[in-house]
Amino acid sequence: MRCIFCKSDSSDSRSIEHIIPEALGNTDHTLPRGVVCDKCNNYFARKLEGPLLASTWFRHARARQQVPSKRGLIPPFTAIVPAARVAANVWLDGSNMSFGAIKASEESQLFDALRSGRAHSLYIPDVEHIDQRLMARLLAKNGR
């Protein structure tokens, strides 16, 4: 069998190509082993899917929609707690919200602001735009 991208022999390939990335919730729509070689599959994961899915836009979208990663974790929102002057990760689970300082060294600042009642606001900043070149490459790869 030959890889649909690089045309090299992919008979011994072990990876399964997810047509839509698994980190976007896709566990069903895959191509059989060998359709995409391990080298190409790893390239797309590292150079396209990884950077896009790590972007604030995708992290916030996945958090809002409760889409878990491959490891089953839902990515947090990134937020600012002005009274504590710290950046925080925020997780939503239905009607429950939990959060913690992004930097472990700022955890005590955050908890002090919460205990004192100063921290009564949480700001979720506007997300940056998606890298259009990466998104176009991902869409072109999936449209193949």
C-alpha positions as CSV (number, residue, x, y, z in Angstrom):
1,M,0.0,0.0,0.0
2,R,1.2,3.6,-0.7
3,C,0.7,6.7,1.4
4,I,-1.9,9.0,-0.1
5,F,0.3,12.0,0.6
6,C,4.0,11.1,-0.1
7,K,3.3,8.0,-2.1
8,S,6.0,6.0,-0.2
9,D,5.4,2.4,0.9
10,S,3.1,2.5,3.9
11,S,2.4,-1.3,4.3
12,D,4.1,-1.4,7.7
13,S,2.5,1.8,9.1
14,R,1.0,1.5,12.5
15,S,-0.9,4.8,12.9
16,I,-4.5,5.4,12.0
17,E,-5.3,8.6,10.3
18,H,-8.2,10.5,11.9
19,I,-10.0,12.4,9.1
20,I,-11.1,15.0,11.7
21,P,-8.6,15.2,14.6
22,E,-9.3,13.0,17.5
23,A,-8.8,16.1,19.8
24,L,-11.9,17.6,18.2
25,G,-14.0,14.7,19.4
26,N,-13.7,12.4,16.4
27,T,-13.2,8.7,17.3
28,D,-15.2,7.2,14.4
29,H,-14.0,8.7,11.1
30,T,-10.7,7.2,10.4
31,L,-8.8,5.8,7.5
32,P,-7.4,2.2,7.7
33,R,-3.8,1.6,8.7
34,G,-1.4,2.1,5.8
35,V,-3.5,4.7,3.9
36,V,-1.3,7.4,5.5
37,C,2.3,6.5,6.4
38,D,3.5,7.0,10.0
39,K,5.8,9.8,8.9
40,C,3.1,11.9,7.2
41,N,0.6,11.2,10.0
42,N,3.1,12.4,12.6
43,Y,4.0,15.4,10.5
44,F,0.4,16.5,10.3
45,A,-0.1,16.0,14.0
46,R,3.0,18.0,15.0
47,K,2.9,20.8,12.3
48,L,-0.8,21.3,11.7
49,E,-3.1,19.9,14.2
50,G,-1.0,20.5,17.3
51,P,-0.4,24.2,16.8
52,L,-4.0,24.8,15.7
53,L,-5.6,22.9,18.6
54,A,-3.3,24.6,21.1
55,S,-4.4,28.1,19.9
56,T,-6.6,30.0,22.3
57,W,-9.5,30.0,19.7
58,F,-9.6,26.2,19.6
59,R,-9.0,25.8,23.3
60,H,-11.9,28.1,24.1
61,A,-14.2,26.5,21.5
62,R,-13.4,23.0,22.8
63,A,-14.0,24.2,26.4
64,R,-17.4,25.7,25.5
65,Q,-18.5,22.6,23.7
66,Q,-16.9,20.2,26.3
67,V,-14.8,18.4,23.7
68,P,-12.2,16.3,25.4
69,S,-8.6,15.8,24.2
70,K,-7.2,12.3,23.3
71,R,-6.5,11.9,27.0
72,G,-10.1,12.7,27.9
73,L,-9.3,16.2,29.3
74,I,-11.4,19.2,28.4
75,P,-9.1,22.2,27.9
76,P,-9.6,25.2,30.1
77,F,-10.4,28.8,29.2
78,T,-7.7,31.3,29.9
79,A,-8.8,34.1,32.1
80,I,-7.5,37.0,34.1
81,V,-8.4,37.6,37.8
82,P,-7.8,41.3,38.1
83,A,-8.0,41.6,41.9
84,A,-5.3,38.9,42.2
85,R,-3.3,40.1,39.2
86,V,-2.9,36.6,37.9
87,A,-3.8,34.6,34.8
88,A,-6.0,31.5,35.5
89,N,-7.2,28.4,33.8
90,V,-11.0,28.0,34.1
91,W,-12.8,24.7,33.6
92,L,-16.6,24.5,33.1
93,D,-18.5,21.4,34.0
94,G,-22.2,21.9,33.4
95,S,-23.2,24.6,35.9
96,N,-19.9,24.2,37.9
97,M,-16.8,26.3,37.4
98,S,-13.3,25.7,38.8
99,F,-10.2,27.6,38.3
100,G,-6.6,27.8,39.3
101,A,-3.6,30.0,38.6
102,I,-1.7,29.1,35.5
103,K,1.7,29.6,37.3
104,A,2.0,27.5,40.5
105,S,3.9,30.4,42.0
106,E,0.8,32.6,41.8
107,E,-1.6,30.1,43.4
108,S,-1.3,31.8,46.9
109,Q,-2.0,35.3,45.4
110,L,-5.2,33.9,43.8
111,F,-6.4,32.2,47.0
112,D,-5.6,35.3,49.1
113,A,-7.7,37.4,46.7
114,L,-10.6,34.8,46.9
115,R,-10.5,34.5,50.7
116,S,-10.5,38.3,51.2
117,G,-13.4,38.8,48.8
118,R,-11.4,41.1,46.5
119,A,-11.7,38.6,43.6
120,H,-15.2,39.0,42.4
121,S,-14.4,39.4,38.7
122,L,-13.1,37.0,36.1
123,Y,-12.2,38.3,32.6
124,I,-12.0,36.0,29.6
125,P,-10.0,37.9,27.0
126,D,-10.9,38.0,23.4
127,V,-9.2,35.2,21.6
128,E,-6.7,35.7,18.8
129,H,-7.5,34.9,15.2
130,I,-6.7,31.5,13.9
131,D,-3.6,31.2,11.8
132,Q,-5.3,31.1,8.4
133,R,-2.3,29.4,6.7
134,L,-2.4,26.5,9.1
135,M,-6.2,26.2,8.9
136,A,-6.1,26.2,5.1
137,R,-3.4,23.5,5.2
138,L,-5.5,21.4,7.6
139,L,-8.6,21.8,5.5
140,A,-6.7,20.9,2.3
141,K,-5.3,17.8,4.0
142,N,-8.8,16.7,5.1
143,G,-10.3,17.5,1.7
144,R,-7.8,15.1,0.0
